[in-house]
């Protein structure tokens, strides 16, 4: 797949996620999709798990917005970088956030199959998200990684 097409798919996914539009995002994902967010300790494989993961993510960050500023790729992998803006809400993380919108640099690795996204690894600095949200990184990590085990 050409890097232009891969970036086009990544941009479409970013736009769908910025609208919190789960059905639009799901149309871009391969049935074997593996979504990984190492800072959150989460992995979702397949259509059902990815739909559930996106829904849960948007419940935690209802104003999530991402801008992809650059990319590099080869025949089957695309790496993008940009800025995510999001407000931590709810009790998923076991803390009470301050309600302030965080702005974070992000790095995303995508893989592709059958003209769809089959893999996404989403990286950001959890400590920076916690600092901007006024919560303890240690408390959030304890909750996330206890829940992930």
N, C-alpha and C positions, 0 to 999 in steps of 0.2 A: 504494500500500500504506500502511496506517496505521502510525504510528510505534510503536504498541503491539505490532503483529505483528512489525515489524522488530526491536524490542528482544527479543521472545520468541525469535526465531530466533538472534539474537546470543548470548543467554544459553544457549540449547541448545548452540550451538557452543562457547562457553566451557566449559560443563560437560563436553562430550565431550573437548575438548582437555585439560582438567584431569585427566581419567581416562586420557589418552593413547590414546583409543579412536578410531583412524583410521576404521574402518567407520562408526561413528555420526557422526563429523564429515563424512564424505563424503556421507552421506544428506542433509545440509543444504545442500550445495553444488550449484550449477547446473553442467551439463556444460561451459559456457563460462567457468567460474570463473577469475578472475585474482587470485592471491594475491601481494602484494608486501610485502617486508620491507626497506625502504630501508636501515636500519642494517646489515643483513647483506648487502646488495647482491643480493638474490634476487628472482626473479619465477617464478611457476609458472602456466601457463595450461592449462586443461583437466583432465579427470579424472585421467589417468595422471600428469601432472606434479605435481598437487596431492597425490595419494596419496604419491608419492615424496618430495615436500618435507616433508610432515607426518611421515612415517616418519623422515626424516633429522633433522628438528628434535627429535623425541622421543628419538632416539639421543644427540643432543648435550645435551639437557635432560630426562632421564628422569623428573624429579619436577616438571615444569612444572605450575603452577597459576595460574589467573587469576581475579580477582574484578572484575566490572564494577560500578563505583560510581555511575556516572551516564551520561546520554545526552541527545542532542538530535537531532532529525531533521526532514526535510521529506518530500515525496512519494516520493522514491526513494533517499535517502541517510540514513544514520544514523551519528552520531559517538558513540563510547563512550570513557570514560576509566575507569581503574581501576589495579589493582596486579597485577603478575606476580611470581611467586616461582619461582626456578629455579636449579638447580645446573649449572654448566658442566662437562661431562665429555668424555672422549675426546680424540682428536687432530685433530678437524676444524679447529680454529682455529690449529694449529701451536704451541701453548703448553701448559704444564702448569698447570692451574688448582689452586687451593688446596682445593677440595672444599667450600667454604662456599656456602650457599644465598644467592643474591642476591634482593633485594626492590626492584622498580623500578616507578615510575609508567609507565603505558602510555597510548597514545592510538590508537584504531582507527577507521578510516573504512570503513563497509560500504555496498555498493550491492546492489540486489535485482532479480530477474527471475523471473517465474513462481512466486512464493511460495518462492523459494530465494535463497541468498546467491550473487551473481555476482561480487562484488568485495570484497576485503579488503586494506587498507593498514595494516600493523602498525608502529607507531613506538614506540621506546624509546631511552634514552640508552646507546649502546654503551660509551662511556667509563665510565659508572657501573657497568655490568655487568662490565666488565673490572676496574675498581678493586675491586669487591666479590669478584671471583673471583681476585684476586691476580695478574693478568697484564697485560702491556703492551698498551695499546690500539693503539699503532703496529704491534706485531707482528701482532695480530689483524687489523687493517685491511689490512696488506700481504697476509696470507694470503687473506682474504675477497675482496678486490678484484682480486688476481692471479687467483684461482680463478674469479671472475665474468667476467673478460675473455676 
